[in-house]
């Protein structure tokens, strides 16, 4: 558990340091993300972004588990 928390902390640190470049990625604005804007109401559901992140994390965890 300690190792996993240290790795998670390092990942969050790296993401924080790389944020000026990461926010330019189209995550949250991919085709398939649901955006509804009406008068006095807006709804955003990042469906494709969630699927993409889930697939990437699944592959990384599968690769990490086999080592």
PQR file with spaces between the fields and no chain letter, atoms N, CA, C, O and H, PARSE charges and radii, in Angstrom:
ATOM       1  N    UNK     1       0.814   -1.187    0.000 -0.4000 1.5000
ATOM       2  CA   UNK     1       0.000    0.000    0.000 -0.0000 2.0000
ATOM       3  C    UNK     1       0.864    1.260    0.000  0.5500 1.7000
ATOM       4  O    UNK     1       0.532    2.248   -0.655 -0.5500 1.4000
ATOM       5  N    UNK     2       1.978    1.219    0.742 -0.4000 1.5000
ATOM       6  CA   UNK     2       2.851    2.390    0.785 -0.0000 2.0000
ATOM       7  C    UNK     2       3.438    2.690   -0.588  0.5500 1.7000
ATOM       8  O    UNK     2       3.528    3.847   -0.999 -0.5500 1.4000
ATOM       9  H    UNK     2       2.248    0.417    1.274  0.4000 1.0000
ATOM      10  N    UNK     3       3.832    1.639   -1.286 -0.4000 1.5000
ATOM      11  CA   UNK     3       4.413    1.818   -2.613 -0.0000 2.0000
ATOM      12  C    UNK     3       3.404    2.433   -3.573  0.5500 1.7000
ATOM      13  O    UNK     3       3.741    3.320   -4.357 -0.5500 1.4000
ATOM      14  H    UNK     3       3.759    0.699   -0.953  0.4000 1.0000
ATOM      15  N    UNK     4       2.159    1.955   -3.504 -0.4000 1.5000
ATOM      16  CA   UNK     4       1.114    2.483   -4.386 -0.0000 2.0000
ATOM      17  C    UNK     4       0.838    3.953   -4.089  0.5500 1.7000
ATOM      18  O    UNK     4       0.637    4.737   -5.016 -0.5500 1.4000
ATOM      19  H    UNK     4       1.885    1.235   -2.867  0.4000 1.0000
ATOM      20  N    UNK     5       0.823    4.339   -2.827 -0.4000 1.5000
ATOM      21  CA   UNK     5       0.590    5.741   -2.475 -0.0000 2.0000
ATOM      22  C    UNK     5       1.744    6.636   -2.904  0.5500 1.7000
ATOM      23  O    UNK     5       1.526    7.770   -3.329 -0.5500 1.4000
ATOM      24  H    UNK     5       0.986    3.702   -2.073  0.4000 1.0000
ATOM      25  N    UNK     6       2.967    6.134   -2.797 -0.4000 1.5000
ATOM      26  CA   UNK     6       4.126    6.908   -3.246 -0.0000 2.0000
ATOM      27  C    UNK     6       4.073    7.098   -4.756  0.5500 1.7000
ATOM      28  O    UNK     6       4.327    8.195   -5.252 -0.5500 1.4000
ATOM      29  H    UNK     6       3.145    5.212   -2.453  0.4000 1.0000
ATOM      30  N    UNK     7       3.747    6.043   -5.486 -0.4000 1.5000
ATOM      31  CA   UNK     7       3.660    6.134   -6.949 -0.0000 2.0000
ATOM      32  C    UNK     7       2.542    7.094   -7.336  0.5500 1.7000
ATOM      33  O    UNK     7       2.722    7.922   -8.229 -0.5500 1.4000
ATOM      34  H    UNK     7       3.540    5.151   -5.083  0.4000 1.0000
ATOM      35  N    UNK     8       1.389    6.993   -6.678 -0.4000 1.5000
ATOM      36  CA   UNK     8       0.277    7.896   -6.971 -0.0000 2.0000
ATOM      37  C    UNK     8       0.679    9.346   -6.691  0.5500 1.7000
ATOM      38  O    UNK     8       0.353   10.237   -7.475 -0.5500 1.4000
ATOM      39  H    UNK     8       1.243    6.321   -5.952  0.4000 1.0000
ATOM      40  N    UNK     9       1.372    9.588   -5.600 -0.4000 1.5000
ATOM      41  CA   UNK     9       1.851   10.930   -5.289 -0.0000 2.0000
ATOM      42  C    UNK     9       2.809   11.460   -6.330  0.5500 1.7000
ATOM      43  O    UNK     9       2.735   12.630   -6.704 -0.5500 1.4000
ATOM      44  H    UNK     9       1.636    8.865   -4.962  0.4000 1.0000
ATOM      45  N    UNK    10       3.709   10.614   -6.804 -0.4000 1.5000
ATOM      46  CA   UNK    10       4.658   11.034   -7.844 -0.0000 2.0000
ATOM      47  C    UNK    10       3.941   11.337   -9.162  0.5500 1.7000
ATOM      48  O    UNK    10       4.305   12.275   -9.872 -0.5500 1.4000
ATOM      49  H    UNK    10       3.769    9.663   -6.500  0.4000 1.0000
ATOM      50  N    UNK    11       2.933   10.546   -9.477 -0.4000 1.5000
ATOM      51  CA   UNK    11       2.152   10.790  -10.693 -0.0000 2.0000
ATOM      52  C    UNK    11       1.418   12.119  -10.589  0.5500 1.7000
ATOM      53  O    UNK    11       1.415   12.905  -11.537 -0.5500 1.4000
ATOM      54  H    UNK    11       2.638    9.784   -8.900  0.4000 1.0000
ATOM      55  N    UNK    12       0.794   12.373   -9.439 -0.4000 1.5000
ATOM      56  CA   UNK    12       0.094   13.642   -9.255 -0.0000 2.0000
ATOM      57  C    UNK    12       1.063   14.822   -9.296  0.5500 1.7000
ATOM      58  O    UNK    12       0.723   15.878   -9.829 -0.5500 1.4000
ATOM      59  H    UNK    12       0.796   11.735   -8.670  0.4000 1.0000
ATOM      60  N    UNK    13       2.246   14.661   -8.750 -0.4000 1.5000
ATOM      61  CA   UNK    13       3.256   15.705   -8.803 -0.0000 2.0000
ATOM      62  C    UNK    13       3.666   15.981  -10.250  0.5500 1.7000
ATOM      63  O    UNK    13       3.768   17.136  -10.663 -0.5500 1.4000
ATOM      64  H    UNK    13       2.522   13.803   -8.317  0.4000 1.0000
ATOM      65  N    UNK    14       3.900   14.919  -11.012 -0.4000 1.5000
ATOM      66  CA   UNK    14       4.284   15.077  -12.416 -0.0000 2.0000
ATOM      67  C    UNK    14       3.168   15.745  -13.216  0.5500 1.7000
ATOM      68  O    UNK    14       3.440   16.607  -14.052 -0.5500 1.4000
ATOM      69  H    UNK    14       3.817   13.981  -10.677  0.4000 1.0000
ATOM      70  N    UNK    15       1.913   15.356  -12.969 -0.4000 1.5000
ATOM      71  CA   UNK    15       0.790   15.989  -13.663 -0.0000 2.0000
ATOM      72  C    UNK    15       0.685   17.466  -13.298  0.5500 1.7000
ATOM      73  O    UNK    15       0.404   18.304  -14.155 -0.5500 1.4000
ATOM      74  H    UNK    15       1.692   14.656  -12.290  0.4000 1.0000
ATOM      75  N    UNK    16       0.909   17.779  -12.035 -0.4000 1.5000
ATOM      76  CA   UNK    16       0.873   19.173  -11.613 -0.0000 2.0000
ATOM      77  C    UNK    16       1.958   20.011  -12.262  0.5500 1.7000
ATOM      78  O    UNK    16       1.716   21.155  -12.646 -0.5500 1.4000
ATOM      79  H    UNK    16       1.138   17.098  -11.339  0.4000 1.0000
ATOM      80  N    UNK    17       3.139   19.455  -12.385 -0.4000 1.5000
ATOM      81  CA   UNK    17       4.245   20.181  -13.015 -0.0000 2.0000
ATOM      82  C    UNK    17       4.040   20.338  -14.520  0.5500 1.7000
ATOM      83  O    UNK    17       4.487   21.323  -15.107 -0.5500 1.4000
ATOM      84  H    UNK    17       3.336   18.526  -12.073  0.4000 1.0000
ATOM      85  N    UNK    18       3.367   19.372  -15.144 -0.4000 1.5000
ATOM      86  CA   UNK    18       3.142   19.407  -16.588 -0.0000 2.0000
ATOM      87  C    UNK    18       1.824   20.078  -16.966  0.5500 1.7000
ATOM      88  O    UNK    18       1.473   20.116  -18.145 -0.5500 1.4000
ATOM      89  H    UNK    18       3.004   18.572  -14.667  0.4000 1.0000
ATOM      90  N    UNK    19       1.086   20.608  -15.986 -0.4000 1.5000
ATOM      91  CA   UNK    19      -0.243   21.153  -16.249 -0.0000 2.0000
ATOM      92  C    UNK    19      -0.267   22.244  -17.324  0.5500 1.7000
ATOM      93  O    UNK    19      -1.216   22.276  -18.106 -0.5500 1.4000
ATOM      94  H    UNK    19       1.371   20.577  -15.028  0.4000 1.0000
ATOM      95  N    UNK    20       0.728   23.143  -17.407 -0.4000 1.5000
ATOM      96  CA   UNK    20       0.669   24.163  -18.464 -0.0000 2.0000
ATOM      97  C    UNK    20       0.584   23.561  -19.871  0.5500 1.7000
ATOM      98  O    UNK    20       0.026   24.187  -20.772 -0.5500 1.4000
ATOM      99  H    UNK    20       1.500   23.117  -16.771  0.4000 1.0000
ATOM     100  N    UNK    21       1.115   22.382  -20.067 -0.4000 1.5000
ATOM     101  CA   UNK    21       1.046   21.733  -21.385 -0.0000 2.0000
ATOM     102  C    UNK    21      -0.127   20.775  -21.471  0.5500 1.7000
ATOM     103  O    UNK    21      -0.689   20.594  -22.551 -0.5500 1.4000
ATOM     104  H    UNK    21       1.568   21.874  -19.334  0.4000 1.0000
ATOM     105  N    UNK    22      -0.510   20.161  -20.371 -0.4000 1.5000
ATOM     106  CA   UNK    22      -1.595   19.179  -20.390 -0.0000 2.0000
ATOM     107  C    UNK    22      -2.963   19.814  -20.621  0.5500 1.7000
ATOM     108  O    UNK    22      -3.834   19.187  -21.223 -0.5500 1.4000
ATOM     109  H    UNK    22      -0.053   20.308  -19.493  0.4000 1.0000
ATOM     110  N    UNK    23      -3.168   21.038  -20.158 -0.4000 1.5000
ATOM     111  CA   UNK    23      -4.486   21.642  -20.322 -0.0000 2.0000
ATOM     112  C    UNK    23      -4.782   21.984  -21.776  0.5500 1.7000
ATOM     113  O    UNK    23      -5.924   22.289  -22.121 -0.5500 1.4000
ATOM     114  H    UNK    23      -2.460   21.547  -19.669  0.4000 1.0000
ATOM     115  N    UNK    24      -3.776   21.937  -22.622 -0.4000 1.5000
ATOM     116  CA   UNK    24      -3.982   22.187  -24.047 -0.0000 2.0000
ATOM     117  C    UNK    24      -4.494   20.961  -24.797  0.5500 1.7000
ATOM     118  O    UNK    24      -4.952   21.078  -25.933 -0.5500 1.4000
ATOM     119  H    UNK    24      -2.848   21.689  -22.342  0.4000 1.0000
ATOM     120  N    UNK    25      -4.423   19.789  -24.173 -0.4000 1.5000
ATOM     121  CA   UNK    25      -4.943   18.577  -24.798 -0.0000 2.0000
ATOM     122  C    UNK    25      -6.461   18.673  -24.921  0.5500 1.7000
ATOM     123  O    UNK    25      -7.101   19.363  -24.127 -0.5500 1.4000
ATOM     124  H    UNK    25      -4.051   19.693  -23.250  0.4000 1.0000
ATOM     125  N    UNK    26      -7.043   17.992  -25.903 -0.4000 1.5000
ATOM     126  CA   UNK    26      -8.490   18.125  -26.109 -0.0000 2.0000
ATOM     127  C    UNK    26      -9.343   17.273  -25.165  0.5500 1.7000
ATOM     128  O    UNK    26     -10.512   17.020  -25.455 -0.5500 1.4000
ATOM     129  H    UNK    26      -6.523   17.432  -26.547  0.4000 1.0000
ATOM     130  N    UNK    27      -8.776   16.830  -24.040 -0.4000 1.5000
ATOM     131  CA   UNK    27      -9.559   16.028  -23.117 -0.0000 2.0000
ATOM     132  C    UNK    27     -10.723   16.859  -22.593  0.5500 1.7000
ATOM     133  O    UNK    27     -10.539   17.991  -22.145 -0.5500 1.4000
ATOM     134  H    UNK    27      -7.826   17.037  -23.804  0.4000 1.0000
ATOM     135  N    UNK    28     -11.911   16.293  -22.652 -0.4000 1.5000
ATOM     136  CA   UNK    28     -13.118   17.014  -22.271 -0.0000 2.0000
ATOM     137  C    UNK    28     -13.800   17.661  -23.452  0.5500 1.7000
ATOM     138  O    UNK    28     -14.922   18.155  -23.331 -0.5500 1.4000
ATOM     139  H    UNK    28     -12.061   15.373  -23.015  0.4000 1.0000
ATOM     140  N    UNK    29     -13.135   17.665  -24.597 -0.4000 1.5000
ATOM     141  CA   UNK    29     -13.698   18.256  -25.808 -0.0000 2.0000
ATOM     142  C    UNK    29     -13.606   17.291  -26.984  0.5500 1.7000
ATOM     143  O    UNK    29     -13.571   17.714  -28.139 -0.5500 1.4000
ATOM     144  H    UNK    29     -12.224   17.264  -24.696  0.4000 1.0000
ATOM     145  N    UNK    30     -13.566   16.001  -26.689 -0.4000 1.5000
ATOM     146  CA   UNK    30     -13.458   14.991  -27.737 -0.0000 2.0000
ATOM     147  C    UNK    30     -14.809   14.764  -28.403  0.5500 1.7000
ATOM     148  O    UNK    30     -15.847   15.014  -27.789 -0.5500 1.4000
ATOM     149  H    UNK    30     -13.594   15.657  -25.751  0.4000 1.0000
ATOM     150  N    UNK    31     -14.812   14.290  -29.663 -0.4000 1.5000
ATOM     151  CA   UNK    31     -16.081   13.900  -30.267 -0.0000 2.0000
ATOM     152  C    UNK    31     -16.693   12.762  -29.436  0.5500 1.7000
ATOM     153  O    UNK    31     -16.008   11.794  -29.108 -0.5500 1.4000
ATOM     154  H    UNK    31     -13.969   14.087  -30.161  0.4000 1.0000
ATOM     155  N    UNK    32     -17.946   12.879  -29.108 -0.4000 1.5000
ATOM     156  CA   UNK    32     -18.597   11.886  -28.267 -0.0000 2.0000
ATOM     157  C    UNK    32     -18.826   12.394  -26.853  0.5500 1.7000
ATOM     158  O    UNK    32     -19.604   11.800  -26.107 -0.5500 1.4000
ATOM     159  H    UNK    32     -18.503   13.666  -29.375  0.4000 1.0000
ATOM     160  N    UNK    33     -18.163   13.482  -26.469 -0.4000 1.5000
ATOM     161  CA   UNK    33     -18.454   14.129  -25.202 -0.0000 2.0000
ATOM     162  C    UNK    33     -19.770   14.883  -25.355  0.5500 1.7000
ATOM     163  O    UNK    33     -19.999   15.533  -26.375 -0.5500 1.4000
ATOM     164  H    UNK    33     -17.530   13.964  -27.075  0.4000 1.0000
ATOM     165  N    UNK    34     -20.617   14.800  -24.368 -0.4000 1.5000
ATOM     166  CA   UNK    34     -21.955   15.377  -24.449 -0.0000 2.0000
ATOM     167  C    UNK    34     -21.950   16.757  -23.810  0.5500 1.7000
ATOM     168  O    UNK    34     -21.613   16.912  -22.636 -0.5500 1.4000
ATOM     169  H    UNK    34     -20.431   14.272  -23.539  0.4000 1.0000
ATOM     170  N    UNK    35     -22.327   17.754  -24.598 -0.4000 1.5000
ATOM     171  CA   UNK    35     -22.458   19.130  -24.128 -0.0000 2.0000
ATOM     172  C    UNK    35     -23.848   19.629  -24.487  0.5500 1.7000
ATOM     173  O    UNK    35     -24.235   19.621  -25.656 -0.5500 1.4000
ATOM     174  H    UNK    35     -22.601   17.628  -25.551  0.4000 1.0000
ATOM     175  N    UNK    36     -24.593   20.059  -23.488 -0.4000 1.5000
ATOM     176  CA   UNK    36     -25.913   20.631  -23.723 -0.0000 2.0000
ATOM     177  C    UNK    36     -25.925   22.024  -23.094  0.5500 1.7000
ATOM     178  O    UNK    36     -25.694   22.180  -21.894 -0.5500 1.4000
ATOM     179  H    UNK    36     -24.279   20.066  -22.539  0.4000 1.0000
ATOM     180  N    UNK    37     -26.195   23.022  -23.916 -0.4000 1.5000
ATOM     181  CA   UNK    37     -26.274   24.405  -23.435 -0.0000 2.0000
ATOM     182  C    UNK    37     -27.654   24.942  -23.767  0.5500 1.7000
ATOM     183  O    UNK    37     -28.044   24.997  -24.933 -0.5500 1.4000
ATOM     184  H    UNK    37     -26.383   22.896  -24.890  0.4000 1.0000
ATOM     185  N    UNK    38     -28.379   25.330  -22.755 -0.4000 1.5000
ATOM     186  CA   UNK    38     -29.684   25.966  -22.919 -0.0000 2.0000
ATOM     187  C    UNK    38     -29.694   27.225  -22.065  0.5500 1.7000
ATOM     188  O    UNK    38     -28.776   27.459  -21.279 -0.5500 1.4000
ATOM     189  H    UNK    38     -28.063   25.285  -21.808  0.4000 1.0000
ATOM     190  N    UNK    39     -30.696   28.002  -22.216 -0.4000 1.5000
ATOM     191  CA   UNK    39     -30.795   29.240  -21.453 -0.0000 2.0000
ATOM     192  C    UNK    39     -30.903   28.933  -19.959  0.5500 1.7000
ATOM     193  O    UNK    39     -31.868   28.307  -19.520 -0.5500 1.4000
ATOM     194  H    UNK    39     -31.442   27.812  -22.855  0.4000 1.0000
ATOM     195  N    UNK    40     -29.934   29.364  -19.195 -0.4000 1.5000
ATOM     196  CA   UNK    40     -29.924   29.151  -17.764 -0.0000 2.0000
ATOM     197  C    UNK    40     -29.516   27.749  -17.343  0.5500 1.7000
ATOM     198  O    UNK    40     -29.657   27.395  -16.172 -0.5500 1.4000
ATOM     199  H    UNK    40     -29.149   29.872  -19.552  0.4000 1.0000
ATOM     200  N    UNK    41     -29.010   26.939  -18.277 -0.4000 1.5000
ATOM     201  CA   UNK    41     -28.665   25.553  -17.960 -0.0000 2.0000
ATOM     202  C    UNK    41     -27.550   25.091  -18.876  0.5500 1.7000
ATOM     203  O    UNK    41     -27.566   25.370  -20.075 -0.5500 1.4000
ATOM     204  H    UNK    41     -28.896   27.226  -19.228  0.4000 1.0000
ATOM     205  N    UNK    42     -26.590   24.392  -18.319 -0.4000 1.5000
ATOM     206  CA   UNK    42     -25.577   23.744  -19.149 -0.0000 2.0000
ATOM     207  C    UNK    42     -25.230   22.402  -18.512  0.5500 1.7000
ATOM     208  O    UNK    42     -25.185   22.272  -17.289 -0.5500 1.4000
ATOM     209  H    UNK    42     -26.576   24.166  -17.345  0.4000 1.0000
ATOM     210  N    UNK    43     -24.987   21.420  -19.356 -0.4000 1.5000
ATOM     211  CA   UNK    43     -24.669   20.072  -18.900 -0.0000 2.0000
ATOM     212  C    UNK    43     -23.499   19.566  -19.719  0.5500 1.7000
ATOM     213  O    UNK    43     -23.490   19.687  -20.944 -0.5500 1.4000
ATOM     214  H    UNK    43     -25.023   21.527  -20.349  0.4000 1.0000
ATOM     215  N    UNK    44     -22.508   18.998  -19.040 -0.4000 1.5000
ATOM     216  CA   UNK    44     -21.329   18.455  -19.711 -0.0000 2.0000
ATOM     217  C    UNK    44     -21.065   17.057  -19.168  0.5500 1.7000
ATOM     218  O    UNK    44     -20.889   16.876  -17.963 -0.5500 1.4000
ATOM     219  H    UNK    44     -22.516   18.900  -18.045  0.4000 1.0000
ATOM     220  N    UNK    45     -21.037   16.075  -20.053 -0.4000 1.5000
ATOM     221  CA   UNK    45     -20.720   14.700  -19.673 -0.0000 2.0000
ATOM     222  C    UNK    45     -19.620   14.204  -20.602  0.5500 1.7000
ATOM     223  O    UNK    45     -19.887   13.918  -21.769 -0.5500 1.4000
ATOM     224  H    UNK    45     -21.179   16.221  -21.032  0.4000 1.0000
ATOM     225  N    UNK    46     -18.376   14.097  -20.103 -0.4000 1.5000
ATOM     226  CA   UNK    46     -17.240   13.714  -20.953 -0.0000 2.0000
ATOM     227  C    UNK    46     -17.175   12.201  -21.177  0.5500 1.7000
ATOM     228  O    UNK    46     -16.300   11.534  -20.625 -0.5500 1.4000
ATOM     229  H    UNK    46     -18.159   14.329  -19.154  0.4000 1.0000
ATOM     230  N    UNK    47     -18.073   11.666  -21.963 -0.4000 1.5000
ATOM     231  CA   UNK    47     -18.182   10.229  -22.183 -0.0000 2.0000
ATOM     232  C    UNK    47     -16.935    9.649  -22.854  0.5500 1.7000
ATOM     233  O    UNK    47     -16.342    8.707  -22.330 -0.5500 1.4000
ATOM     234  H    UNK    47     -18.784   12.208  -22.411  0.4000 1.0000
ATOM     235  N    UNK    48     -16.536   10.185  -23.982 -0.4000 1.5000
ATOM     236  CA   UNK    48     -15.374    9.642  -24.696 -0.0000 2.0000
ATOM     237  C    UNK    48     -14.076    9.882  -23.932  0.5500 1.7000
ATOM     238  O    UNK    48     -13.174    9.045  -23.959 -0.5500 1.4000
ATOM     239  H    UNK    48     -17.018   10.951  -24.408  0.4000 1.0000
ATOM     240  N    UNK    49     -13.981   11.012  -23.259 -0.4000 1.5000
ATOM     241  CA   UNK    49     -12.802   11.283  -22.449 -0.0000 2.0000
ATOM     242  C    UNK    49     -12.691   10.245  -21.331  0.5500 1.7000
ATOM     243  O    UNK    49     -11.599    9.752  -21.050 -0.5500 1.4000
ATOM     244  H    UNK    49     -14.713   11.692  -23.237  0.4000 1.0000
ATOM     245  N    UNK    50     -13.813    9.913  -20.695 -0.4000 1.5000
ATOM     246  CA   UNK    50     -13.813    8.909  -19.628 -0.0000 2.0000
ATOM     247  C    UNK    50     -13.414    7.539  -20.160  0.5500 1.7000
ATOM     248  O    UNK    50     -12.641    6.824  -19.523 -0.5500 1.4000
ATOM     249  H    UNK    50     -14.701   10.314  -20.923  0.4000 1.0000
ATOM     250  N    UNK    51     -13.937    7.171  -21.321 -0.4000 1.5000
ATOM     251  CA   UNK    51     -13.582    5.880  -21.915 -0.0000 2.0000
ATOM     252  C    UNK    51     -12.104    5.819  -22.283  0.5500 1.7000
ATOM     253  O    UNK    51     -11.453    4.793  -22.086 -0.5500 1.4000
ATOM     254  H    UNK    51     -14.565    7.751  -21.839  0.4000 1.0000
ATOM     255  N    UNK    52     -11.578    6.915  -22.816 -0.4000 1.5000
ATOM     256  CA   UNK    52     -10.165    6.952  -23.199 -0.0000 2.0000
ATOM     257  C    UNK    52      -9.265    6.844  -21.971  0.5500 1.7000
ATOM     258  O    UNK    52      -8.300    6.079  -21.978 -0.5500 1.4000
ATOM     259  H    UNK    52     -12.107    7.748  -22.976  0.4000 1.0000
ATOM     260  N    UNK    53      -9.566    7.593  -20.929 -0.4000 1.5000
ATOM     261  CA   UNK    53      -8.770    7.534  -19.703 -0.0000 2.0000
ATOM     262  C    UNK    53      -8.868    6.157  -19.064  0.5500 1.7000
ATOM     263  O    UNK    53      -7.872    5.635  -18.562 -0.5500 1.4000
ATOM     264  H    UNK    53     -10.350    8.215  -20.923  0.4000 1.0000
ATOM     265  N    UNK    54     -10.058    5.561  -19.076 -0.4000 1.5000
ATOM     266  CA   UNK    54     -10.239    4.224  -18.516 -0.0000 2.0000
ATOM     267  C    UNK    54      -9.409    3.190  -19.273  0.5500 1.7000
ATOM     268  O    UNK    54      -8.782    2.325  -18.663 -0.5500 1.4000
ATOM     269  H    UNK    54     -10.867    5.984  -19.483  0.4000 1.0000
ATOM     270  N    UNK    55      -9.406    3.282  -20.595 -0.4000 1.5000
ATOM     271  CA   UNK    55      -8.623    2.340  -21.399 -0.0000 2.0000
ATOM     272  C    UNK    55      -7.119    2.499  -21.134  0.5500 1.7000
ATOM     273  O    UNK    55      -6.399    1.510  -20.995 -0.5500 1.4000
ATOM     274  H    UNK    55      -9.916    3.985  -21.091  0.4000 1.0000
ATOM     275  N    UNK    56      -6.662    3.731  -21.066 -0.4000 1.5000
ATOM     276  CA   UNK    56      -5.237    3.973  -20.814 -0.0000 2.0000
ATOM     277  C    UNK    56      -4.834    3.468  -19.437  0.5500 1.7000
ATOM     278  O    UNK    56      -3.800    2.815  -19.290 -0.5500 1.4000
ATOM     279  H    UNK    56      -7.247    4.535  -21.178  0.4000 1.0000
ATOM     280  N    UNK    57      -5.650    3.769  -18.422 -0.4000 1.5000
ATOM     281  CA   UNK    57      -5.339    3.290  -17.073 -0.0000 2.0000
ATOM     282  C    UNK    57      -5.396    1.770  -16.984  0.5500 1.7000
ATOM     283  O    UNK    57      -4.580    1.164  -16.290 -0.5500 1.4000
ATOM     284  H    UNK    57      -6.490    4.299  -18.541  0.4000 1.0000
ATOM     285  N    UNK    58      -6.340    1.148  -17.672 -0.4000 1.5000
ATOM     286  CA   UNK    58      -6.423   -0.317  -17.669 -0.0000 2.0000
ATOM     287  C    UNK    58      -5.181   -0.941  -18.274  0.5500 1.7000
ATOM     288  O    UNK    58      -4.654   -1.922  -17.748 -0.5500 1.4000
ATOM     289  H    UNK    58      -7.003    1.640  -18.236  0.4000 1.0000
ATOM     290  N    UNK    59      -4.714   -0.379  -19.376 -0.4000 1.5000
ATOM     291  CA   UNK    59      -3.504   -0.900  -20.022 -0.0000 2.0000
ATOM     292  C    UNK    59      -2.289   -0.708  -19.118  0.5500 1.7000
ATOM     293  O    UNK    59      -1.471   -1.617  -18.970 -0.5500 1.4000
ATOM     294  H    UNK    59      -5.142    0.417  -19.803  0.4000 1.0000
ATOM     295  N    UNK    60      -2.170    0.484  -18.509 -0.4000 1.5000
ATOM     296  CA   UNK    60      -1.033    0.736  -17.618 -0.0000 2.0000
ATOM     297  C    UNK    60      -1.053   -0.181  -16.401  0.5500 1.7000
ATOM     298  O    UNK    60      -0.016   -0.723  -16.019 -0.5500 1.4000
ATOM     299  H    UNK    60      -2.834    1.222  -18.629  0.4000 1.0000
ATOM     300  N    UNK    61      -2.217   -0.359  -15.792 -0.4000 1.5000
ATOM     301  CA   UNK    61      -2.308   -1.235  -14.628 -0.0000 2.0000
ATOM     302  C    UNK    61      -2.063   -2.689  -15.008  0.5500 1.7000
ATOM     303  O    UNK    61      -1.437   -3.422  -14.243 -0.5500 1.4000
ATOM     304  H    UNK    61      -3.059    0.082  -16.102  0.4000 1.0000
ATOM     305  N    UNK    62      -2.540   -3.123  -16.168 -0.4000 1.5000
ATOM     306  CA   UNK    62      -2.285   -4.494  -16.640 -0.0000 2.0000
ATOM     307  C    UNK    62      -0.782   -4.696  -16.857  0.5500 1.7000
ATOM     308  O    UNK    62      -0.229   -5.732  -16.490 -0.5500 1.4000
ATOM     309  H    UNK    62      -3.048   -2.527  -16.790  0.4000 1.0000
ATOM     310  N    UNK    63      -0.131   -3.701  -17.453 -0.4000 1.5000
ATOM     311  CA   UNK    63       1.308   -3.771  -17.708 -0.0000 2.0000
ATOM     312  C    UNK    63       2.076   -3.760  -16.383  0.5500 1.7000
ATOM     313  O    UNK    63       3.031   -4.519  -16.218 -0.5500 1.4000
ATOM     314  H    UNK    63      -0.580   -2.858  -17.751  0.4000 1.0000
ATOM     315  N    UNK    64       1.672   -2.916  -15.452 -0.4000 1.5000
ATOM     316  CA   UNK    64       2.334   -2.795  -14.155 -0.0000 2.0000
ATOM     317  C    UNK    64       2.154   -4.055  -13.318  0.5500 1.7000
ATOM     318  O    UNK    64       3.057   -4.432  -12.572 -0.5500 1.4000
ATOM     319  H    UNK    64       0.897   -2.300  -15.586  0.4000 1.0000
ATOM     320  N    UNK    65       0.998   -4.713  -13.430 -0.4000 1.5000
ATOM     321  CA   UNK    65       0.721   -5.927  -12.658 -0.0000 2.0000
ATOM     322  C    UNK    65       1.576   -7.096  -13.134  0.5500 1.7000
ATOM     323  O    UNK    65       1.959   -7.949  -12.333 -0.5500 1.4000
ATOM     324  H    UNK    65       0.264   -4.406  -14.035  0.4000 1.0000
ATOM     325  N    UNK    66       1.879   -7.142  -14.432 -0.4000 1.5000
ATOM     326  CA   UNK    66       2.670   -8.254  -14.987 -0.0000 2.0000
ATOM     327  C    UNK    66       4.150   -8.150  -14.642  0.5500 1.7000
ATOM     328  O    UNK    66       4.874   -9.137  -14.772 -0.5500 1.4000
ATOM     329  H    UNK    66       1.568   -6.449  -15.082  0.4000 1.0000
ATOM     330  N    UNK    67       4.608   -7.012  -14.218 -0.4000 1.5000
ATOM     331  CA   UNK    67       6.040   -6.850  -13.916 -0.0000 2.0000
ATOM     332  C    UNK    67       6.392   -7.445  -12.610  0.5500 1.7000
ATOM     333  O    UNK    67       7.552   -7.398  -12.202 -0.5500 1.4000
ATOM     334  H    UNK    67       4.020   -6.210  -14.112  0.4000 1.0000
